[in-house]
Amino acid sequence: MSDEPELTGPDLARAALARARAAARAKGLKPGQTGRPRTLKPVAQRSGSGPDARDPVPFGTAVRRLVAERGWEDTTTAAGVLANWDRLVGPEIADHCQPTALVEGELTLVAESSAWATQLRLLTRTMTARITEQVGPGVVTSIVVRGPAQPDWRKGPRRVQGPGARGPRDTYG
């Protein structure tokens, strides 16, 4: 340990600057001069202060560039519609239906009940316009609404075939 007091704050910064200046003078650099001294040969390839392809970019920009290079725009847009469903149509509608697929502009929804399926079929134009306004044109061109999943009564050896074989109606939901 030395007898000199430990430097802190501005004194520490001044001491570091003095050491850096002394090191620069030892290399032959003068105050205000940047880079190598003029007596040396210039380096063949340098990275300047201007923009360069090697510069860091924000994460979102890098992901957008990757998506564009790979041609994944349609896939990411479709995934965005499915992932942000409640924000696109509002919580009232999102609470009663779930998007299941978006293929070639056709959005498939599954309603929680047959009553909600009917209501959503009446709202398809409004929902399509709202999604187009928020996501962009051509992403969702049509909406298909399906009712809730229900048991299939057409199985078994004693089932009646033909147009008169109606079975139970939608009593689920």
C-alpha positions in Angstrom: 0.0 0.0 0.0 1.2 3.5 -0.7 0.9 6.6 1.5 -1.2 8.4 -1.2 -4.9 8.9 -0.3 -7.4 6.9 -2.3 -8.9 9.1 -5.0 -12.7 9.3 -5.6 -15.1 11.3 -7.7 -13.6 14.1 -9.8 -10.1 13.6 -8.5 -10.2 10.0 -9.7 -11.4 11.2 -13.2 -8.6 13.8 -13.3 -5.9 11.2 -12.5 -7.2 8.8 -15.1 -7.2 11.6 -17.7 -3.7 12.5 -16.8 -2.5 8.9 -17.2 -4.3 8.7 -20.6 -2.6 11.9 -21.8 0.8 10.7 -20.7 0.2 7.4 -22.6 -0.8 9.3 -25.7 2.3 11.5 -25.5 4.4 8.3 -25.2 2.9 7.0 -28.4 3.7 10.3 -30.2 0.2 11.7 -30.3 -0.5 15.4 -29.7 -3.5 16.9 -27.9 -6.6 17.0 -30.2 -5.1 14.4 -32.6 -7.1 11.2 -33.0 -6.1 7.9 -34.3 -2.5 7.0 -35.1 0.3 9.4 -35.5 0.8 10.6 -39.1 4.3 9.0 -39.2 2.8 5.5 -39.4 1.2 3.9 -42.6 -2.6 4.1 -42.7 -4.5 1.0 -42.0 -6.0 -0.6 -45.1 -9.5 -1.0 -43.7 -10.9 1.2 -40.9 -14.2 1.6 -39.2 -15.1 5.3 -39.3 -17.5 7.3 -37.3 -20.2 7.0 -39.9 -22.9 4.3 -40.1 -21.6 0.8 -40.8 -23.2 -2.6 -41.4 -21.4 -3.8 -38.3 -23.1 -1.2 -36.0 -25.5 -2.5 -33.4 -29.2 -2.2 -34.1 -32.2 -2.2 -31.8 -33.7 -5.7 -31.3 -37.0 -4.9 -33.0 -35.2 -3.6 -36.1 -33.1 -6.8 -36.3 -36.2 -9.0 -36.0 -38.1 -7.0 -38.6 -35.1 -7.3 -40.9 -34.9 -11.1 -40.4 -38.7 -11.5 -41.0 -38.4 -9.5 -44.2 -35.4 -11.5 -45.4 -37.1 -14.8 -44.8 -40.5 -13.8 -46.2 -42.3 -14.4 -43.0 -44.5 -11.3 -43.0 -47.8 -13.1 -43.6 -47.0 -15.7 -40.9 -46.1 -13.1 -38.3 -49.1 -10.9 -39.2 -51.5 -13.9 -38.8 -49.8 -14.8 -35.5 -50.3 -11.2 -34.4 -54.0 -11.4 -35.1 -54.4 -14.6 -33.1 -52.2 -13.4 -30.2 -53.8 -9.9 -29.9 -57.4 -11.0 -30.5 -58.8 -9.3 -27.4 -57.2 -6.0 -28.3 -58.4 -6.2 -31.9 -62.1 -6.9 -31.3 -62.5 -5.8 -27.7 -63.0 -7.7 -24.5 -66.8 -8.1 -24.9 -66.4 -10.2 -28.1 -63.1 -11.9 -27.1 -64.7 -13.2 -23.9 -67.2 -15.3 -26.0 -65.2 -16.6 -28.9 -61.7 -17.8 -29.7 -59.8 -17.5 -33.0 -58.4 -20.9 -34.0 -56.9 -20.3 -37.5 -56.1 -17.7 -40.0 -55.3 -19.3 -43.4 -55.2 -17.3 -46.7 -57.3 -14.5 -45.2 -60.0 -16.7 -43.7 -60.3 -16.3 -40.0 -62.0 -19.2 -38.1 -63.6 -18.5 -34.8 -65.2 -20.9 -32.3 -68.0 -19.4 -30.2 -68.8 -20.5 -26.6 -72.4 -21.1 -27.4 -74.8 -21.4 -30.4 -76.4 -18.1 -29.4 -73.0 -16.3 -29.5 -72.2 -18.1 -32.8 -75.3 -16.5 -34.3 -74.5 -13.1 -32.9 -70.9 -13.3 -34.2 -72.1 -14.2 -37.7 -74.1 -11.0 -37.7 -71.0 -9.1 -36.6 -68.6 -10.5 -39.2 -68.6 -7.4 -41.4 -68.0 -5.1 -38.4 -65.2 -7.4 -37.1 -63.6 -7.6 -40.5 -63.6 -3.8 -40.9 -62.2 -3.3 -37.4 -59.4 -5.8 -37.9 -58.6 -4.3 -41.3 -58.4 -0.9 -39.8 -56.0 -2.0 -37.0 -53.8 -4.6 -38.9 -54.0 -3.7 -42.5 -55.9 -4.6 -45.6 -55.9 -8.1 -47.0 -54.9 -9.9 -43.7 -58.5 -11.0 -42.8 -60.8 -11.2 -45.8 -63.5 -13.4 -44.4 -64.6 -14.8 -41.0 -66.1 -18.3 -40.5 -67.9 -18.7 -37.1 -68.2 -22.2 -35.7 -70.4 -23.2 -32.8 -69.1 -24.9 -29.7 -67.8 -28.4 -29.9 -70.4 -31.0 -29.1 -70.7 -34.8 -29.1 -71.1 -36.5 -32.4 -74.3 -38.6 -32.1 -73.9 -40.1 -35.6 -71.7 -43.0 -34.3 -72.8 -46.5 -33.5 -74.5 -49.4 -35.1 -78.1 -48.1 -34.6 -77.8 -44.8 -36.2 -80.4 -43.7 -38.8 -78.9 -42.6 -42.1 -80.4 -40.2 -44.6 -82.0 -36.7 -44.7 -84.5 -37.5 -41.9 -81.8 -38.5 -39.4 -81.6 -35.3 -37.4 -80.6 -36.4 -33.9 -80.4 -34.0 -31.0 -80.2 -30.3 -31.6 -77.7 -27.8 -30.1 -78.5 -28.1 -26.4 -74.8 -27.6 -25.3 -74.2 -24.0 -24.4 
